């Protein structure tokens, strides 16, 4: 039975680590005990098993409800939050009857009811406004302007409600949001005044050049003087006169919407640009200085700030909307960023404290989005804020405020309005369903945690039990199971071994934590349905006490344990003995090959064969059995040539010349080797092949003659000696000095250099026909690429000074039509190089060739583009394939994305998102030092070739939200952005 134990390695100690070719079934420390799997934290396993805990989404009663972003719907979410803050408007929407909602366009009001009701009574932290978005036929992945959306939505609601027979309902929108202003022109000569009264739903105020909102209002009221060529044609005077033109507010509504003009049209760049100037927004706004009517007519005109809608981003087409909103009947302010809701406190003038490394944009304005830590302006602002912290501020300074909502002080507000019964019933059902999900999750989580603890207790008992001792001589049924099965018992299901946060992991259920019988003896049985010694690497042997615990937990009967196979064991042992004999014989041969012997004794064999045999013997010793394929450390098969003397024998069947490929071995080694391998006996006394000797001597004589000829040429023409050292080569780092040069083919120069270096024969005469075009002009430029040098190629041209060219022509001859180049003055930089050639360069042929080559380089499909993530942008351009010298930059991950030349920068960002989970809005891509900030430009337009390396810097302070339409090519994007809300319900009535 000792021999049987040896066949399965059951005689190994349990502490011995497995080795190549020597597995140890008794070794149990590689089964993942307390390493991953079921030994991960219970919360991690529960999350993988049951998914996200809905209890984490429960809302506290005092916290507002957020809104889900459906792609680029942040502008809708922010405006809805601002509207919801108006309790009187909310109460009016709640009280609309079914009759009013059944009118054409009432579906919008009905869905708005549902939005407001869920923002008020939803039990979740956030709610999905998909139905409201769909009823407006908005495109979720295209961001639009929030101000324009507000105008269109109010206009649509006013149109729908205006059909009501009840004046209160028909006039509600105008009564709450509408004011009157008067545009006037006054003649200075006769004081005749022309007036035109208009109604407004919002005041549009300039940001640029104004420090506070009051300054903007005053600027709106400022008069314009019409004089000179701009004189006013007075109807009373009957001719043009000097006049003043202005605007005055005649009334302001209870809810005053103010829109800040954040975007200007840049005529030079032909696009809208954002105005990032900071403006002070007052918490309390007194409108009486700006309204013409007296307080007796309209009462007190003091307004309280109720909401601020911010636009974060550096351009008009890209950005993110958030809102700061004040709760009803309180001074509590909240920052609402889609699903994220953050409490600001009772002082809106004090921004949220920024962390050392801002991670989300709640710390933006609330600390501005384009906040830079080392910006001197920001540092100064922070110092001023600290020094003035004791002062009570009355203005909120912001560089991103886009829309303001003010409510009239003393206006009648509805306290905590309630939705209708039908809506409340739907919300109650939804909340009940959600709370039931939370409860069910908690129950399942507790069951899973309990089962997990039971499983761990079983494994601990198994591992703490005694290890298997020596196999008894009368034991035919050892306790042996499949190693992978036992590993799943110890570490848990394999799906629990994935990385934390992986998304494609199937659910783990409580039954999966039960110890299954399935597979406990798979992959370890032979053809006789017994233990196969060849599969000992797949086996694990445990002790009786451990088996008692395991069988009790898995319900496996001990009679089901497989027996050892005597027939397979004896056969396997015979193979082991045979392999040991082969290894011993190979070791003896290796020792014989080490014996030293001198001529004329011994035999000649191939040096290469000896090296391969040594590698073969050492690899075979490490192989599992004699029938296994012999491979090297890299997994490549080692094939041993059968003929030991193939490289020793020349083409004439005699001993080859030279001792480089052969070695001498002893007669004992030869006699031992010839029994197993083939080979012709070349004794140490054998003479080398005389024919090969003569051929080698002849070649040596020729080489010596070439060498003497070259030395003679160098002696007779000293200028060729310096030319042979490489000065003929196409100039690269420095431009050539002033003087006359001749242009020769680069290939001719390479051949001549090889000849002068001792390789090959002397070249033929110099021919320049290949450098000339069909117009008999030069087809290439002299400047190297990268120096404004379209059409050059350093592998085609070579410059040779005049005196050296004459020496070459004298020695080797030249075809008619030499090409000369005159360098007019010394230059330190290639950009300053001034030269002329004879014949001149052919601009037509060069431009055509450059155009074709450029098109070929810039047109590609399924090509690789390298994305290198960095923390700092290198100083030198890195878009070219040649790597310029620059300071070392600490690099992070490196990606490879597959692109085509027609892909846009935005599409490349989406491919980066797929691989590295970095939002497009947070990606700053650089080509060298150039920021690729236009997402609509294609790689071809930017002249980015395939296999170019772009640098990626991640700006985590920017929003993850993105206008996906802005990632499209310009021609596709234009068709989408020009339409605005075209196709939606807001423009189709």
BATORGU-77164 format. One record per residue (C-alpha): residue in three letters; x negated, z negated, y. Coordinates in steps of 0.05 Angstrom, whole numbers, plus 5000, padded with zeros to 4 digits. Layout:
ALAXZY ...
This chain:
UNK500050005000 UNK493949925046 UNK492950685042 UNK500350795060 UNK499550335121 UNK493350745141 UNK497451385139 UNK502451105190 UNK497250685229 UNK501350065213 UNK494749695203 UNK492949735277 UNK493349105319 UNK499249085368 UNK494448995426 UNK490649645413 UNK492350185463 UNK494150875435 UNK488451385438 UNK488452145431 UNK489852305358 UNK490651555343 UNK497651315362 UNK499450595351 UNK506650465328 UNK505449715336 UNK503949775411 UNK510149605452 UNK507349535522 UNK508850265540 UNK516450215534 UNK517850065608 UNK519049315600 UNK520849055670 UNK518749725700 UNK524450135731 UNK530850305693 UNK535149685682 UNK529749275716 UNK531149575783 UNK535249155832 UNK542449075812 UNK544849365878 UNK540850005866 UNK543650095796 UNK550749955820 UNK550050475875 UNK547550995826 UNK553050815777 UNK558950775824 UNK556651155886 UNK557050885957 UNK560550225965 UNK566950336005 UNK566649606027 UNK560849826072 UNK565850256110 UNK570749686125 UNK571949606199 UNK571848946235 UNK578248836276 UNK574648826343 UNK570549446331 UNK573050146352 UNK573850686300 UNK568951266299 UNK570451996284 UNK567152436231 UNK563053026256 UNK565053646217 UNK558854046235 UNK558654126310 UNK565053776332 UNK561853226372 UNK564853516436 UNK571853416406 UNK570352716381 UNK567452476447 UNK573352736488 UNK578452436440 UNK575051756448 UNK575451826524 UNK582852016520 UNK584351436472 UNK581450946523 UNK587451116569 UNK592750646541 UNK598350936585 UNK596851636559 UNK596451366488 UNK603251016496 UNK606351656522 UNK603752056462 UNK606351516414 UNK613351536445 UNK614352296439 UNK620552426397 UNK621152896338 UNK624953376383 UNK619253426432 UNK614253506375 UNK618354056343 UNK617454516404 UNK612455086402 UNK605554776409 UNK608254086388 UNK603754086327 UNK597853926373 UNK601553306401 UNK603653096331 UNK596453126306 UNK594052776369 UNK599052216352 UNK595852156284 UNK588752146314 UNK590551596364 UNK594251186311 UNK588351206264 UNK583451036320 UNK587850426331 UNK589750196261 UNK584950516210 UNK581550016164 UNK575450466157 UNK569650476206 UNK570951216218 UNK576551726209 UNK576352476195 UNK579952896249 UNK579953526206 UNK587453646213 UNK586953616289 UNK581054106289 UNK584754576243 UNK591254566282 UNK587354806343 UNK583855356301 UNK577055116325 UNK570755326289 UNK567554676264 UNK560454956260 UNK560355216332 UNK559354746390 UNK563354876453 UNK563354586523 UNK566953916528 UNK569254026600 UNK572454696582 UNK575654386521 UNK578753836565 UNK581654346614 UNK584654776559 UNK587454186520 UNK590853886581 UNK593554566602 UNK596354686532 UNK599653996530 UNK602554096600 UNK605454766579 UNK608654466516 UNK611353846551 UNK613754246611 UNK619254556569 UNK622553876561 UNK629153746596 UNK626853036613 UNK623053046679 UNK618852436659 UNK616152806599 UNK615553486634 UNK611753186693 UNK607552666655 UNK601053056653 UNK601253266727 UNK603352566748 UNK597552246712 UNK591852736720 UNK593653206778 UNK591453126850 UNK591653576912 UNK586153846955 UNK586254287016 UNK581254837034 UNK581154967109 UNK577755417160 UNK577855207234 UNK576255677291 UNK571555357342 UNK574255777399 UNK581655637394 UNK581955067343 UNK586655477300 UNK586355217229 UNK587955607166 UNK589555167105 UNK590755287032 UNK593054726986 UNK591354736912 UNK592254256854 UNK586654006810 UNK585953636744 UNK578553476754 UNK573553466810 UNK567153866798 UNK561153546833 UNK554053766841 UNK548553346808 UNK542453696836 UNK539853366899 UNK544652766897 UNK542552066880 UNK549451766871 UNK556551996856 UNK558451806927 UNK553152286953 UNK556152846910 UNK563152696937 UNK560552707008 UNK557053366995 UNK563753636969 UNK566953437036 UNK561353717079 UNK563254277127 UNK560154967125 UNK558755307191 UNK560756037195 UNK556656397248 UNK552657017261 UNK553957547207 UNK558457037171 UNK563356937228 UNK570756817213 UNK576057327233 UNK580956887270 UNK588157127267 UNK589856787333 UNK583757047372 UNK584257727339 UNK576657767330 UNK570857437293 UNK569056747318 UNK564556167299 UNK568255697253 UNK567555127204 UNK569955137132 UNK571054537088 UNK575254167037 UNK579153527040 UNK582653126987 UNK589953007002 UNK591552586940 UNK588052306879 UNK591452196811 UNK591951526774 UNK586851786724 UNK581252146759 UNK576952616717 UNK570352806748 UNK566153356719 UNK558753376736 UNK555654066742 UNK549853996693 UNK548554726681 UNK545955246730 UNK545055986717 UNK537756196722 UNK537556916747 UNK530257016728 UNK531156796656 UNK538257056651 UNK541056426619 UNK544255756635 UNK539455176643 UNK540954436643 UNK540054016705 UNK536753366681 UNK536953016749 UNK539052286746 UNK545352076783 UNK548051386798 UNK555151296771 UNK558850716805 UNK562750236762 UNK567650146819 UNK569150766862 UNK572650726929 UNK575851396943 UNK578851207011 UNK573051507052 UNK574152177018 UNK581752227020 UNK585352457083 UNK591752067069 UNK592351347095 UNK592750737049 UNK599950647070 UNK601651307036 UNK597951226971 UNK596050496970 UNK589250226952 UNK584550776927 UNK579550376886 UNK577950636817 UNK574650296757 UNK570050686710 UNK573550756642 UNK569151256604 UNK562851676608 UNK561852296566 UNK554452476557 UNK551153136538 UNK544453026505 UNK539853626497 UNK535054076534 UNK539354696542 UNK546454946550 UNK547055236480 UNK544254646442 UNK545753906447 UNK550053326426 UNK555952966459 UNK557052216458 UNK561651756497 UNK561251066529 UNK568250766531 UNK571150116559 UNK576449776516 UNK583349626543 UNK584248996585 UNK576948776575 UNK570048906603 UNK567149076535 UNK563649756532 UNK562350136468 UNK557650716452 UNK561251216407 UNK556851726372 UNK561352056321 UNK561551566262 UNK556551086294 UNK559550556338 UNK555050086378 UNK557049516424 UNK553949566494 UNK556848936523 UNK560348776588 UNK555149096633 UNK555149856629 UNK549749896682 UNK544649586634 UNK542550096581 UNK541449896509 UNK534549626495 UNK530050156464 UNK526149996401 UNK518650116396 UNK520150766359 UNK527251016374 UNK530651246310 UNK537451446335 UNK540251696399 UNK544451066412 UNK538250836449 UNK538351456492 UNK542351426555 UNK543650856532 UNK536151106541 UNK536151846552 UNK535252316493 UNK529152656522 UNK525851976530 UNK518351986523 UNK514651326514 UNK508351506552 UNK512051866609 UNK509651546676 UNK516551646706 UNK519851266649 UNK514550716652 UNK515750636727 UNK523250606715 UNK522250056663 UNK517849666711 UNK523049736766 UNK528449516718 UNK524448886700 UNK522948716772 UNK530248816793 UNK533248486731 UNK535747896774 UNK539748366819 UNK546848556801 UNK547149316795 UNK553449706813 UNK551350386788 UNK549650666720 UNK543851156726 UNK544151726677 UNK540752406667 UNK545952616615 UNK552652406643 UNK557153016640 UNK564252776650 UNK567052136681 UNK573851816674 UNK576251336729 UNK582750936727 UNK586150696790 UNK585549956801 UNK592349616798 UNK595450196760 UNK600549976708 UNK597149996640 UNK600649926574 UNK597949336535 UNK596549496463 UNK601750056452 UNK604150146380 UNK605050806343 UNK611751016316 UNK614350756250 UNK613051406212 UNK605851446234 UNK604750696221 UNK607550786151 UNK602451346136 UNK596850926163 UNK599050316123 UNK599150736059 UNK592351026075 UNK589550326090 UNK592650046026 UNK589550605985 UNK582750476018 UNK583049726007 UNK585049855934 UNK578850295927 UNK574649735956 UNK577649235908 UNK576849695848 UNK569649825867 UNK568149085872 UNK571248955804 UNK567249515772 UNK560949285807 UNK561748575779 UNK563048845709 UNK556849285714 UNK552548715740 UNK554948255684 UNK553548785631 UNK546748905662 UNK544948175657 UNK547148165584 UNK542848775569 UNK536848465603 UNK537647815564 UNK537548205499 UNK531348595518 UNK527647955540 UNK529147635473 UNK526648255436 UNK520148285476 UNK518947535470 UNK519747545394 UNK513647575349 UNK510048245342 UNK509948585274 UNK504548325228 UNK500748685173 UNK505049105128 UNK506448765060 UNK504049134998 UNK511049124967 UNK514749345030 UNK517650045025 UNK522449955084 UNK518549755147 UNK522449635211 UNK520850295245 UNK525150645298 UNK524551245345 UNK520051065404 UNK524351425455 UNK530551065430 UNK527050395434 UNK524650575504 UNK531850685525 UNK533550005496 UNK528049665535 UNK528450055600 UNK535650285599 UNK538750995602 UNK533851525625 UNK538251715684 UNK536651035714 UNK529251225717 UNK530151735772 UNK527651615843 UNK531851185888 UNK536251605933 UNK536552195886 UNK542952575895 UNK543952955830 UNK544352345783 UNK550552305739 UNK554851675741 UNK552651075700 UNK558450715666 UNK558950035634 UNK559150335563 UNK552550685577 UNK549250005582 UNK551349865511 UNK545749955460 UNK547550585421 UNK545950725349 UNK545151465363 UNK538051725356 UNK534651095330 UNK531351485273 UNK531152195301 UNK524552585304 UNK521152105255 UNK523952345188 UNK520652835139 UNK523953345094 UNK525552785044 UNK529452395097 UNK524051865100 UNK518751665150 UNK514152265165 UNK506852045176 UNK505752665219 UNK510752375269 UNK507351695275 UNK506451825349 UNK514051815357 UNK514851155319 UNK515250435341 UNK514849845293 UNK517849175310 UNK518048485278 UNK523648175237 UNK526047705292 UNK526348265343 UNK530148695293 UNK535248145280 UNK536848125355 UNK536848885362 UNK541149015301 UNK546148495324 UNK546648835392 UNK546849555366 UNK550849425301 UNK545549785259 UNK545349585186 UNK538349435159 UNK539749885100 UNK539850475148 UNK532450375164 UNK528350945134 UNK523350825079 UNK516151055077 UNK515051715042 UNK509751644988 UNK509252394975 UNK508252585049 UNK503651985059 UNK498952195003 UNK498952915027 UNK497552695099 UNK491952225076 UNK488652805038 UNK488853215102 UNK485752635141 UNK480152585090 UNK478953335094 UNK478753305169 UNK473852725167 UNK469453125120 UNK469753725167 UNK467953295227 UNK462252985188 UNK459653665168 UNK460053915240 UNK456353295265 UNK450853435214 UNK450354155238 UNK449853925310 UNK444153465291 UNK440654035254 UNK441254475316 UNK437453945356 UNK431254005311 UNK425254285348 UNK421654885317 UNK416255365341 UNK414756095327 UNK413556415278 UNK417855915240 UNK425455865243 UNK430956365258 UNK433756665322 UNK441156575339 UNK445556665401 UNK445156135455 UNK452356255474 UNK454656155402 UNK451055485399 UNK454555255462 UNK461455475438 UNK460255145370 UNK458454485403 UNK464854495445 UNK468854705384 UNK466254145341 UNK467353605394 UNK474453855409 UNK476253905335 UNK474153185325 UNK479352975378 UNK484853405346 UNK490453045310 UNK489453405243 UNK485353965214 UNK490954475221 UNK491954345295 UNK489654875345 UNK482954705377 UNK483354705453 UNK478854485510 UNK480553955562 UNK484654455603 UNK488854655543 UNK485655335530 UNK484455535458 UNK477155525435 UNK475556115392 UNK468956075354 UNK465556755340 UNK464156865267 UNK457557235280 UNK451956765303 UNK446957325319 UNK451357845356 UNK447857725423 UNK440957695391 UNK441458395362 UNK440358995408 UNK443759675405 UNK438259925359 UNK439559375307 UNK433158995325 UNK431458355361 UNK433358395435 UNK428158355490 UNK427557705527 UNK429156985507 UNK434756875557 UNK440356985507 UNK437356695444 UNK434556055416 UNK430355855356 UNK433255395302 UNK430055095240 UNK430655405171 UNK434854805147 UNK439754925203 UNK440055665187 UNK441455545113 UNK447055055131 UNK450255515181 UNK449856155140 UNK454355845088 UNK460155815137 UNK458556365187 UNK455957075189 UNK449457335219 UNK443357765207 UNK437057365195 UNK432057455252 UNK426157025234 UNK421656725286 UNK416257215267 UNK420657825283 UNK418158305336 UNK422458515396 UNK425359215396 UNK419959705422 UNK425160195449 UNK428459655491 UNK421659425514 UNK419860115539 UNK426560175576 UNK425659505609 UNK418559675630 UNK420960335660 UNK426359985700 UNK421359475725 UNK416760035748 UNK422460365786 UNK424259715821 UNK417059605840 UNK416760315868 UNK423060185909 UNK420159545935 UNK413659885955 UNK417660435990 UNK421759936029 UNK415559556051 UNK412360206072 UNK418560386112 UNK418559706146 UNK411159776161 UNK411760486190 UNK418260316228 UNK417859586250 UNK424659636286 UNK428059716218 UNK425559036197 UNK429958676248 UNK435659146233 UNK435158966159 UNK436458236176 UNK443658396195 UNK443358576269 UNK446859236254 UNK453258866235 UNK459558926277 UNK458858396332 UNK463557816324 UNK462457176363 UNK458657476422 UNK459158156456 UNK453158626455 UNK448258616513 UNK447659156566 UNK444759806540 UNK445960426499 UNK448460376427 UNK450560846372 UNK456560756328 UNK455760856253 UNK460460736194 UNK460560016170 UNK460360246097 UNK453860626108 UNK450660006139 UNK452859576079 UNK449660076031 UNK443260106070 UNK442959336074 UNK443659305998 UNK438059805990 UNK433459416036 UNK435258785998 UNK433159085931 UNK439859325905 UNK441160065894 UNK437960705919 UNK436660955989 UNK442961196025 UNK444361916045 UNK444462166116 UNK448961836169 UNK455862166174 UNK460861976228 UNK466562466213 UNK470961906186 UNK470761556254 UNK473462156292 UNK480762366297 UNK483663056295 UNK482363116370 UNK474862986357 UNK475262316392 UNK473761606369 UNK479561316328 UNK477660576338 UNK476060086393 UNK469759676397 UNK472758996414 UNK474358556354 UNK481458336339 UNK484257736375 UNK481157956442 UNK486458426468 UNK483558946421 UNK489159326387 UNK486459856341 UNK479759546322 UNK477159376253 UNK470559026240 UNK470259336170 UNK469860046198 UNK465260056259 UNK458059816267 UNK453959816331 UNK446559986327 UNK441659986387 UNK438960666409 UNK431760576386 UNK433960316317 UNK438960886309 UNK433361386323 UNK429061056269 UNK434861096219 UNK436061836236 UNK428661986229 UNK428461666160 UNK435161876130 UNK437762426175 UNK444562496210 UNK450262986212 UNK451663326279 UNK455962956330 UNK453062256339 UNK457661746374 UNK454461346430 UNK456960736468 UNK454560506536 UNK455259756552 UNK455159726628 UNK453358986637 UNK452158346600 UNK458457946587 UNK459357246560 UNK466457376537 UNK469557966500 UNK475058006552 UNK469958196605 UNK466458726564 UNK466059396601 UNK463860016562 UNK464760756552 UNK463861186490 UNK462061906479 UNK466462216454 UNK471661756487 UNK476761346450 UNK483161716432 UNK488761296461 UNK494161706428 UNK491461626357 UNK489560896367 UNK496460716394 UNK499961086338 UNK495660756285 UNK496460066316 UNK503960156320 UNK504460356247 UNK499859776225 UNK503659276267 UNK510359506241 UNK507759436170 UNK505158736183 UNK511458506218 UNK516458796168 UNK516858386105 UNK521958076058 UNK521257486011 UNK514657296043 UNK511456606049 UNK511156216114 UNK507155566115 UNK510054966152 UNK505054416166 UNK508053756191 UNK503653416243 UNK503952826290 UNK500153186345 UNK499953916364 UNK492954216357 UNK489554456421 UNK487855146394 UNK492655676367 UNK493655656292 UNK498556226282 UNK493056706260 UNK490456736189 UNK483356586211 UNK482555846221 UNK479755696290 UNK475355096305 UNK479254516332 UNK479753766329 UNK482153476264 UNK489553316265 UNK492752806219 UNK497353216175 UNK503453016135 UNK507453436087 UNK506154186078 UNK511854646059 UNK512555366037 UNK518955726057 UNK520956426036 UNK522956856096 UNK523857566119 UNK521657856186 UNK528957896208 UNK530057146199 UNK530856746263 UNK527256106282 UNK533855756271 UNK534456036200 UNK527355806186 UNK529355106210 UNK535255116162 UNK530455276104 UNK526054696126 UNK532354256125 UNK533754466053 UNK526754256030 UNK524953656073 UNK531653386098 UNK529553436172 UNK535453616218 UNK534354266257 UNK535653896322 UNK529653446309 UNK524854006290 UNK519754226341 UNK516354856314 UNK509855096345 UNK505955746338 UNK499255496362 UNK500955136427 UNK507255536439 UNK513855166426 UNK518855616390 UNK524955346428 UNK529355976423 UNK532855906356 UNK535756606362 UNK529056976364 UNK526957316300 UNK520057236269 UNK518957976282 UNK520457896356 UNK515557316359 UNK510357746321 UNK509557226267 UNK506257536206 UNK507257316134 UNK503056736109 UNK502456466180 UNK502055716189 UNK506955406238 UNK506354676259 UNK512354226254 UNK513053596297 UNK519153156283 UNK522552846344 UNK526752286314 UNK529452116384 UNK533552756384 UNK540352796353 UNK541353046282 UNK547553416307 UNK546554156318 UNK550254766344 UNK549455196283 UNK551755816320 UNK545455746363 UNK541255846300 UNK543856556291 UNK540357186318 UNK541757356391 UNK546057956373 UNK550457536327 UNK550456936372 UNK552457326433 UNK558957546400 UNK560656826385 UNK558656466448 UNK561756966497 UNK568556846465 UNK568256096476 UNK574955836451 UNK577256546436 UNK581556576374 UNK583655846379 UNK590655586394 UNK588055356463 UNK587456076488 UNK592856436448 UNK599156176484 
